[in-house]
Structures are given as C-alpha cells and as structure tokens.
Amino acid sequence: MAEVPEPTHRRRSHAGTRDLERYAGLFAERTGVMRSSAMRDLMAITARPEVISLAGGLPDTSTFPPQSFAAQMTRIAQESAAKALQYGPTEGFEETKDCILEVMGAEGMLPDPDDIIVTTGGQQAIDLVCKTLIDPGDVVICEAPTYPGAIPTLCSYQADVVQVECDEDGMQVELLEQLLDDLRAQGRRPKFIYSVPSFQNPAGVTMSLERRRRLVELARSQELLVVEDNPYGLLRYGGEPMPPLYQLDGGDFVIYLGTFSKILSPGIRLGWAVAPPPVMEKIVLGKQAADLCTSTLTQYFVREYFAERRWQRYVDDLVEIYRRRRDVMVEALRDNFPAEATWTEPEGGLFIWATLPDYIDTSDLLAKALRADVAFVPGQAAYVDGRGSHSMRLNFSGVNEDEIREGVRRIGKVIAEQVELYGALTGERPLPEPRQEAAPNVVPFRKAGEA
Amino acid sequence: MKVAVLKGGRSLERGVSLRSGARVEDALGRLGHEVLPIDVGADLVKRLVAERPDLAFVAMHGVGGEDGTVQELLEILGIPFTGPSAAACARCMDKVQAKDAIEDAQREEPSGLKTPHWFAFNQTAFREFGAADALGRLEETLGFPLVVKPSRGGSSLGVRFARSAGEVPQALVSAFSYDDRVLLERFVDGRELAVSILGDQPLPIVEAILLEGDRYDFEARYEIGRTRFDVPADLTPEEERAVTEAALGTYRALGCTGFARIDLILGEDGPWLLEANAIPGLTDTSLLPQAAEAAGLSFEELVERILDLALTPQGVS
C-alpha cells in the first residue's frame, strides 16, 4: 500500500466551515454548475496499485525509448537552453507548427500555419473555443455519449448542452437536422457542434463518410461552426481512413482540435487548434489571458523529436500494440459479458463502449467492481442529463493484455452476479450457459423503440 | 503526544476519509502533537507495533474503518483510539443491527424512540430461497414509495427509492452492489436532521435542506450547492427536545462513546431514527465540525476534545 509521505512543512491552517460559507458568497455563478459527486469519490480508489483500471484514457508511454528522450533533452540544454527556458509567442513556435502540419498532413489536411495556435494540451483548445464562443445559456450541441472531459468545460461556461444520439456510424446527423429545425423554431442558434468523429471517446464509433459530408454541408448552408476534436485519427487498427471534417470543409466552418498526447506523450501537454482567422484572433487573445504561451521547453522537445523523423514509426508501433489490446479486449468481452450485453468494436482509438441490461446501473456496478479490484468509467459521465447509466467506457490502451483479460473477467463476474440476482428477483431466469460461440455482439446502441 | 491518524483504506469512502484524515493531521500538528499519518493497508499492525503511538485517531469511513474492524485490532493492541468501541461501531455501521438494537431497547424500556418499519434480506434469500415471492406482501405493509438500502454503507451510496413494485427489483440490484444484506424501509416524509454527539453532549442540530431536484435524488446531497445546511436547525423548543432525546437514546442504545452522528427524520408524528454514523466525516464541509463550530468549538478544540474523550472513556449512562 502506498504511503502518504510525511509533510515536510506544516500546511496552511484550514478554514472553518463558517469561513467556507463566507467564501461561498463570493463564488461566481458558474461554480454552481461545477459539481463534485459521490462517484468522483469512488474514483479515488482506482488509484490503488492492486486495481486494474480500465477507467483511464492513458496512452502507453512505456515503449518510448528513454535514450531518445535523454538525447533530445540534452541537445536542447546544450544548444537552445536560453530560448527553451524563455517565454515564447502566444500562438506557438513556427517550428512546432511545422510538426503540426506534418501530423495533419498525414491525414490529408493542409491548413495555413497562421490559422494554428499551439495550446497546453487539447483540453485547453476546448476551453479556449468555449471561452471565445459561449455566453451563458448558449446552446452547444454534442454527441450522446460525448467526451466526458468536455462536459465540465462546457458547463463551466454555462452552455446549454444538447446531446444528439450516436449509433455505430457516429452522430446521427438526421437527428441533428431535426434538432436544428426545432431550435430554429424556438429562435435559438447553437454556437457550435462539438464532435469527435473518429474513434469517438467514449463510444469508439466512427462517423460514416456520408454523415461527415452531410454534417459539413449543414454547417456551410446554415453557417454553423463545427468543432472537430481528433485526438485519435492516426490510431487506426482496421478499415479505411476517413477524411477529417476539416478536410471536407476546407476550414471555413470547422474548427479543428489536435493533440500530441496520443501519438507522443500527454505529459508534454501539447495540443493545438486550427480556426478561421477572425475566430483565431479571439482565441489568441483568450490564450494570452489564460497562460501567455504554451511551454516552450516541450515545444522544443517536439521539434527535436520530429527532427529525428521517426515519429510515424513510433505511431505505427503504438498502432500495433493497441490493435492487439483491442482484439484481446473484444475477445474477453465475448467470453465474459452476458448475452444481453452489447459493445462497440472500434476501428481505432482507445475505448470500447459496452451497454448492459436496463436493470444494471453501472455506477452501482462500479462499487461492486472496485471490491473485485477493477475499474471502468460509468456511462453517466458521458451525458449531461443522467442518461448512460446502463453503459460503461472501457479503455484498452493503458494496461497490458493480461491485465485486460483479467480486468474484463472480473467485470464479467460482477455483472453475472447481478444478472442472476435480477433473474431471481423477477422470475426471469437468465440463460444459464455462457455464450456458445463468438457471436458478434456489435450492436452498439439500442435502436429507438427498443426497451 | 504521538498520535497515529488512520485514514484511507480500501472502503468506497476512501476519498472522504483521506480528506478527513488530512484535516485532522493539520489540527493535531497545530496542537503540538507528533503526527503519524497512516494510509491503512496490510502493514497496519506492523507499523502500529513498531511506532507505538500513544493514541490512534480513526479517520476512516465505511467498511473496515467504521464497522469495528480497525477498532477491534486497536483494542487487541491496547492502543486507545477515538470514537466508539469496536462493538458500537459494528452496531452503527449495520443499519439492520442498529434498528434491532433500538427496538430491543424499546422493549426493555419504552421511551418513544422510533425507527421506520423495515424488512431485511441477504442475497441468499433471493438467490436460493425464493424471497422474491415475499416481496408483494412486504410492499403492501410498507407502502410506496419505499426505500431500499444496503445494510452497511455510508454516504447514501446504493440507497434507492422505489415508487412502485416494478422498481423494487432494480433498486435491490443496486443496493446489493454495496452489501450482501439490504433492507426495505417504510418511507417517512419530513425534515432531515443530524445530531452530532460529543462525549455525552448533543451539539446544535443540523438540518439538510434540498434546494433543487426532488427528495429521491440522493446525488443532490453530495453536490455542493444543491443542499443547504442550517445550523442550528430552526426548530420549536419541543421539537428540539424530542429530536435531541431521540438522538441521545439512540447513542446510548447503540453503546456509543466518544462521538457519533445520529441522522433522523422529523415527521409530523415526531422524530424517526434513520441511522447512526460511528465515524462521521471531518472534512471542511462535514456536519460534525459544522455542529461543533455552532457550539463555539473550533476544529482544533473539537479534535482536542475527541482526544480527551478517547483517553478518559465515558461510561454509557
């Protein structure tokens, strides 16, 4: 058991509860929507070493060669110490933008470097877009389920978040059209549509080419902004590459967000946004107010790393590792999850989304799973309105193949116990024998009208 | 004095416990004590034997730390500790045991102490003995909505309201996620009150007032800004007396010493006991520190008083 080290100095005296109340009167209104929950407390346990966590979204950084890391940092220290330790331009270094152009080029995109800003991780890019575009009460549309990390950002800017259901082909753009009509009838216009079209977090699904075209068409005809978040685009393990929305649109109505987190390292906190010049101008001002500039040191690191011209090979290695892990997880799900469960089989990215029978609440299931030393993200985290309580997000990139097998086996066991119990409670006995053959349970979402 | 602060552990309330523990450590440090923080794990006994603290401050919540397990070890090791004894902790933690103890006490000496009518089951009853067939009759007795709770568990985790018979199985599946025994309880409508008791002194009563959402939404209790806590609660002198007496009666019936927090519902027909917390939270926003502060005790004074009580155990009168 990890021990908390003795504090080396005495911590500040805590405020009494009365004092807290005094501060509470000073809090901005938006803090009211920043919520902590009992579930967040549950997640404190996943940090214990004996817990197999399929909850995180962590890339595997263990294969990055330490000697290469050391060589680059040494080179920076010897050749560019003064500059690497200095402030940099708010927009980011041109050299960093060159690296970004390479990464985006690998997916067929050719943005103007002046349209790019280097941010402190992709998360800051989301924050800056929100800061630039959202007034309290503005409608923002995103997918259902959506990236759980986007929800607190959207909420802290007091957006009115509306979610559009996904199916195996990503956001159901037909439903989006309907929603846009409804909103127009109410005299409301969404500030933007947030989408992770490729290997979506959390659902793992990828938007079809037809829907991509339709979405871009809608954006252009109705002059709506689409925010395309594409952290996983290069992590494809099967199927045909899809053009990013940015490429289809040409960058007029699509704001593009990228990151080095999943192809290099999340620890360097480097991401970027690409936006049309008038929007970029405001984003730059917002960035300046937030943190002046992105870490110059890590920008130098990326520059040196890209100069070795091996970044694509490293991504290829990651793709091999993650493909095997995905396959292992899918196989483990077939072997261990009940017949009533469904899950996605993603062609890339880091996540599988599994949906259980209606009577299983995955937040409660998590409590049971934690006692079996395994964790996942309950589906509710991906919705703003409490839906998703029968689903879970499973990560396959952050743990090795044996841990994936064992983790899924443990989750399967606690689910089986609940299925059996529910059967005993209602007289609906579940099928006693496990699944006969590897039936492809890949219907990721219930169709409308199904219970 | 060398004080070991036991915190963390493996319970579902690990997060709250770490916060309670950190705050207690700060206070102990300011009071001039030597602090030994211990995130409780497999080496607990070894560490306690090696470090020989004068006293253990138990800042653990939930299974393992609040159910008498750790207290039993401390009793065996002969280390004085804060809060109720192992036996009292076990009674408080298990809502079924607590309710049984209350009813037993009432049979011996009726004082009007009430706890909502309930039925308890373990999983085996449903899995092997067809207990589901008895549900209809219970539902008739208890009425709707009814409350389904894990017998052992804190922070309202796994507590579900069933508004109709159709919702009961799912609520049971949820509650059984936290414990192998659950209870179905009659729902009592009224004001939610918490009485913290320090030694044998009741502290000012705290009332939890839900600001938005419906009362069946338990998440609301844990989301800052959705519940307001009034200290002292706005009660008539008669109400205050009845609630305080019910809390003290519960405290005694469960054999608590040191401190505890008693949660009650004040219905039209007086107070009803819901549960007793042997080790209530000690974080910035917890109710015991709030109540102490309303009584004029700073957090340091509260901690000092808890230490005194641990070193000179009070008889249960």
Interface residues (C-beta under 8 A of the other chain):
Chain A: M1 A2 E3 V4 E6 P7 R10 R11 S13 H14 A15 G16 T17 R18 L20 T31 G32 R35 S36 S37 A38 R40 D41 L42 M43 A44 I45 R48 D358 Y359 I360 D361 D364 L365 A367 K368 L370 Q418 E420 L421 Y422 A424 L425 T426 G427
Chain B: G8 R10 L12 E13 R14 G15 V16 L18 A22 R23 E25 D26 A27 G29 R30 P37 I38 D39 V40 G41 A42 D43 Q123 F126 R127 G130 A132 L135 S155 S156 L157 G158 V168 P169 Q170 L172 V173 S174 F176 S177 Y178 E219 Y222 E223 I224 G225 D284 T285 P289 Q290 E293 S298 F299
